[in-house]
Amino acid sequence: MASRDQAGSLVASAGRIGMVASVTINLAALGLYLRGRFLGNREKKAVAALTSTGKPRVTPDSLVNLDHGDPTMFEEFWRGAMGEQATLVIPGWQTMSYFSNLSGLCWFLEPGLEREVRRLHRLVGNAATEGYHVLVGTGSMQLFQAALYALCSPAPVGSDGPVSVVSPAPYYSSYPSVTDFLNSGLYRWAGDANTFDGDNYIELVCSPNNPDGGIRESILKSESGKGKAIHDLAYYWPQYTPITGMLAHDIMLFTVSKSTGHAGTRIGWALVKDREVAQRMSKYIELNTIGVSKDSQLRAAKIIAAVVDSYERQPSAATGDASLLFHFALRQMTRRWKALRAAVAASGIFSLPDEVAGFCTFTKDTMTANPPFAWLRCEKEGVEDLEGFLREHKIITRSGTKFGADRKVVRISMVDTDEAFNVFIDRLATMQ
């Protein structure tokens, strides 16, 4: 057995070793910090390339792809203003179980995500959550499919065939393909709601509408009560449109990709009033993917919490509103729409939908809508295929034919990177 003096010597030695190790680690950390602090421009660009969206840099000669609504515009905010506030570390032992909340209707929904979703809607005031069930999905498209299944299943006795799924044109281009992808005997795509004649339907109400930004309500009325509606509210956030009221529809779909810009996290949520419908939607997701990634849910909860916390802290005069997500995004969207309208005016061969303004209950001010997509039409004689015409100028867009419209109109993403958007604006303004 070691003597007391020997034990003391061992402790002292261990302390010296620990101190040396600590100093070594701190010096190493300081070296890394200083290296990062004084990186040359070449190294800084290399680091940025490794940690950015993975999309190639856009130059004045690049092909500019504005076909997808990839919300990379938000990266500037999360890199700069928020710093580490939304950073999440998940230990290796965490999130190993399939289950999140066995006592809840949606057993794979992380309680933290549900809590933050409800906080977010209370903050913005865009949708009611009291009396609603919250469901989580791998993006809002999975929830859309779950809602179709829930509203059509089980098929009623004596049913006269699949339920017709419709939406007023121009409608979101993915609605037809997603609806018919599984060749379900329960429902089928039936096209433009404006020309639909029937009483057994599901109307898809996208508001603000993708692609043209219009504010929509259900246009069909069901005499028998068979007709149902799904409200896709992915863009009902104050950076895109005035928040004019707290909506309370039966099924409302949202997603982090359009609210905070985190498309790659692949998290959407639904607010569902009817318990049986919510249960069937949850069952669909259970059978489809055995729940939803808990890691993604935890990240989404952290991100949403950072957004709400920044507003609840009431920024000081010194910091201003730099850390307020919706204020940042609103400034960006306002600037971009002004630039686009100026470019359209300079060119003289294009047109856009009229501006829409209204009082926003969130900003407490009258504001102009800034849709996430531009619905651009060509007025030049001889140009019948605007998608092809713009491609000749190295701009990739999505043709109006995908949305139930004609070829002289295209949808253009307004939420891509600054460099891509600026190159697009420069080219558009010079087209004659």
N, C-alpha and C positions, 0 to 999 in steps of 0.2 A: 504494500500500500504506500502511495506517495506521501511524503511529509507535507505539512502545511506550507513550508517555504517552497518546496518543489511545486506544489499546486499553484502557489502564487506566481511562481516564475512562469509556469505554463500559461496561466491566464494573461500575464503581461505580454508573453510572446505572441499569444493569439491576438491580443489587442493590437500589438505592433503590426502583425501580418494583416489584420483587418484594416488598419489605418492605411498601410501601404497600398493594399488592394483598392481601398476607396479612393485614395489620391490618384492611383493609376487610372481607374475608371473615369474619374472626373476629368483628368488631363486628356484622356482619349476623347471624352465627350466634348471638351473645350476645343480640341483639335478639329473634330468634325464640324463643330459650330463655326469656328473661324474659317475652315475650308469652304463651308457653305456661304458664309458671309462675304467672302472675297473671291467667289468663283468668277472666272472670266465669262464673257458673253457666250462663248461656245459651249462651256460646261453647263451654264444656266439653261440654254436652249435644249441641251441634251436631257437634263433633268426634267424640264417641262414636258418634253416629248414623251418621256417614260410615264409621267403621272397624269397626262391629260386624257382626253376622250378616246384616243386611239385613231381619230380621224386625221387624214393627211392635212398638212398646212395648205392654206389657200393663198395663191399669189394672183396678181393681175392677169396672168395667162392661164390660170387653172380652170378645169371643169368644175363648176359650182353646182353641187347637188342639193336642191331645196325640195326634193320630192317628199322626204319624210319629215314629220314633226318632231325632230330630235332636239330636245330642249337644252342644247349646250350653251345657250345664252346665260343660263343660271350659274355656270361654272365660275365666272368672275366673282360673284357674290360669295359662294361657298369657299373659294380659295382665299379671298381677301377679308371681307367684313366679319365672317364668322370664325375664322381661324380654326381652333381645335374644339369649338363648342359642340359640334355635332360628331366628333370622333367617338367611335365605339370600339372597345376591346372585348372580345368574347373568349373566355377561357376554354381550353380544350374539353373540359368536362361538362360545359354548359350546353343546353339545347339538344341533348342526346335523345330524349324521349320523343315519341310521336305526339304526345299529349301536352296541351297547354292549360286547359281549364275543363275538367271533366264535369263540373257543375253547370257549365254554360251551354247554351243552345249550339254554339259553334265551338266544338271541343278543341279545335286547332288554332283558335284565335288567341294570341297573346294578350293577357289582361292589360299590359302596359300600352299596347297599340290601341286597344279599344278606348282606354282612358284618354290618350292623346288625341284621337280622332274626335271624340266628343268635345274636348277642350278647343280644338281648332275650329270646329263649327260654331261653338259659342262665341269665339273671338270674332270671326268673320261675319257671322249672322246670315249665312247663305242657305242653311238647311236645318230643319228641326231634328233633334236627336231624342228628345223626351218621348218615350213610348215607342221607340224604334229599336229593332234588333240590328246589331252591327255584325256584318260578315266580312271576312277577308278573302281575297282571291289573288292569284298570280296575275296581276294587272286587271284592269276592268273588263277586258275581253272574256276572261274566264267567268267572271261574274255575270256578264251578258249571256253567255251560253247557259250558265246555271239558272238564270232567270227564265230563259226560254223553256228549259226543261221543267222548272217548277210550275210555270203557268199552264203548261200543256199536259202535265202528268198528275194522276193517271188520266188517260184519254177517256172522255165520257162515253157511257154506253150509247150505242147508236150514232157515234160520231160520223160525220160525213166526210172525213178525211183530215189531212194535216191542217193545222191552224195556219192562217195566212199571216206572214210577218211583213209589215209595210213601214215606210217612212217617207215623208214628203221630199220630193226632189228639189234641190240637190241634197242627197243624203251621203253620210259617211261611206267612203268607198269600200270599207271592209264589211259593212253590214250584209251584203248579199253573199259574199264568199264564206264568211263565218257561219251564217245561218244555214247554208246548204252543205257545209263541209262534211258533216257526218251522215248526210242523206237520211236524216231522221224521218220516221213515219209520223212523228208528233207535230212537226211544224215545217214550213217551207217558205222561202222568200217569194213574195208576191209583188214586189216593186213599189211604185210611187203611190203613196197614200192618197194623193190628190185624185187619182183615177180609180181608186179601189171601190168596189161595190160589194158589200157583204156585211155580215154582223159578227162573224167569228174570226177575230183578228187579234194581233198584238201590234200596237203602234209604237215605233221607236221614236222618242222625242229627244233630239239632241239640242241642247240649249246652253250657251250660245252654240249655234250650229257649226259643225264641221262639214262643209268647207267655207261657207260664206259669212259666218259670224252672226247670223240673224238670231233674234230671240224668239223662241217657239213655245207654243202650247199644243196640246192635243187637238187635232182637227177632226177626228172621227168621233161619232157618238153612237153608242151601242144601245139599241132599243131593248134587246134581250138581256143585257148585262154580260154577254159572253166576251165582248171586246175588252181588252186590257191594254195597259200602257207601261212602258219601261222608260224612265227618264235618265238619259245619259247626260250628266252634269259635269263632265270632266273639265270644262272650261269656265265654269261658273265661279270664278275667282276674281278679286278686284283688280288684278293687273290686266285682265282681258275685257272686263265689262263692268258697268255700274251694278253693285249689289242692291237690287231694288226691293228685296223682301226675303224673308226666311221661308224657303219652299218646304212643302210637306206632302209630297207625292207618295204613292204606295211603295214604289221601288225607285231608289235614287242611287246612281253609280258615280263614284269618284276614283281618283288615282293620284298617287304621289308624283307621277311623271309630269303631270300638267300643273299641279299645285306648287311643288317645290323644285321641280326640274330633275328629279332622280328617276329617270326612265329605266336605268339599268337595275334598280332595286326590285323591279317587277312586283310592286304591291299596289293593289286597288282595294277599295272597300265599298260595301253596299249598305244603305240604310233601308230596312225593310219593315213595313208596318205590320203585316200579317204574319203571325207566328208559324202557321202551317207552310206558307210560301217560303219563309226563311229556313224552316227545317228541310224542305225539299231542295232548296239551293245548297244548303250545307251538305246534304247527302250527295248531290251531284259532284261537288268538289272533293268529297271524301272518296268517291269511286273513281274520279278522274285522276287525281294526283295524291291521294291519301293525305289531304291537308295542304298547307302552304308553308314554305320555308320559314322556320322560326328565326333563323339568323337574319333574313330579310325583314321580318316583322320587327325585330329588335332594333335594326338600323332605322327603319321607317319611323318607329316610335321616338327614337333619339332625335332624328331630324325634325319631326313635327314639334317635339318638345322644345327644341332650340328656337324654332320660329315663334311659338306662342310665348315662351319665356322672354324673348327679346322685346315683345310688345308689352308684356306685363311689367317689365322693369322700368318702363317710362324713361326713354333715353334722355340724357342731360343735354343742356345747350351746347356743351363742348363736343359731344359725340354726334349730335344730330340724329338723323334717321338712317345712318349708313348701315346699321345692323338689322334693319327692318325689311324682311324679304319682299313683302308685297309693295312697299314703297320703291324699293330698288327696281323690281320688275316693271312696275307701272311707269317709272321714268324711262326705262329702256324701251318699252313698247311704244310709249308716246313719241319718243325720239325717232324710232324706226318708222312709224306710220307717217310722221311728218315728212321724213326723207322720201318714203315711197310715193306719197302723193305729189311731192315736188318733182320727182323723177318722171312720173306719169304725165304731169303737166308739161314738162320740158320736152318729152318725146312727142306727144300729141297723137299717138296712135293707139293708146290703151285707155281703158276705163275701169273704175272700181265701184263697188256699192257705195251708196251715200253714207256719210258719217251719221252715227247714232249717238245721242248724248242723253244723260239722265242723272238724277241725283243719286249718289251712292251712299248708302247708310253706313258703310264701313269707313270711307274717307271723309264723310260728312261734307261732301262737296259735289258740285255738278261736274261730271267728267264725260269725256268722249270715249266710246268703246274702242278698244285696240285688239281686234281679233288675233288669235295666234296664227291664222292663215290669211293670205290675201287671195281673193277670188278675182283674178285678173282677166279681163276680156280684151280682145284685139278688135279695133274698129277699122283697121287698114284693109282696103279693098284688095282682094286676091289672097289674103292669108286666111285659109280655112282650117288649118291645123296649127293652133298656137303652140302646142307642146313641141311639135317638130320645128317650128320657126325659132323658138327659144333655144332648142338644142343646137341649132346651127350657130348660135351665139354662145355655145358652151354653158348653157343654163338648163339643168334638168328639173322638170316640174311634173305634175300629175294631171293628165288630161281630164277635162270635164266629163268625158264619156264614162269615166269610172264612177262618177257621182250621179249618173242619170241625167246629165246635161249634154251640151253639144261640144264640138271640137274647137270652137273659137274661144273657149274659156279654159283656164287652168287654175289649179290650187298651188300656192307657193308658201312654203314655211317661213314664218316671221320670227322663229325662235332659235335659229342656228347661231353659230359664232359670229362675233362682230366682223372678223375679216371676211367671212363668206358673204355676209349681208352687205358689207360695203362694196365689195367687188360686184355683186349683183346690181346694186343701185347705180353704180357708175356705168355699167353696161346698158342697163335699161334706159337711162336718161339720154343716151346717144343714139338709140334706135329710131329710125325714121321710116 
